[in-house]
Amino acid sequence: MTTLQIHIGIDLQAEAAAIKDALRRHAAGKTVREHHITFESFEGMARVLTPKRLEILRHLHRTPTASIRALAGALGRDYRNVHLDVTALVEAGLIDDQDGLRVDYDDVEMKMAL
């Protein structure tokens, strides 16, 4: 099982240290299966992870889809709106769009700095 770790408002020095640690473990021959995404603020995350976009993530987790058109049809939504949503999710690193559309993690953990 792969977990996506979303960090909100985390100190960039702490993020850099975590990346260095993962690289060190990889260099030592250990398998490193981590997927991290960092948002500068809660508001920034909320702009990307809207309810309709979460619906897309859930659907793609269950059923990877070949195209945005197929996804829009499966969700019963307008192609243009789904295209905009998928583009935002791909840019944020939440959807893999190589060879179709899919979500490569099983759950999400969020950590937010106050």
Secondary structure, DSSP 8 states (H G I E B T S, - for coil): --EEEEEES--HHHHHHHHHHHHHHHHTT-----EEEEESSHHHHHHHS-HHHHHHHHHHHHS-BS-HHHHHHHHT--HHHHHHHHHHHHHTTSSB-TTSBB---SEEEEEE--
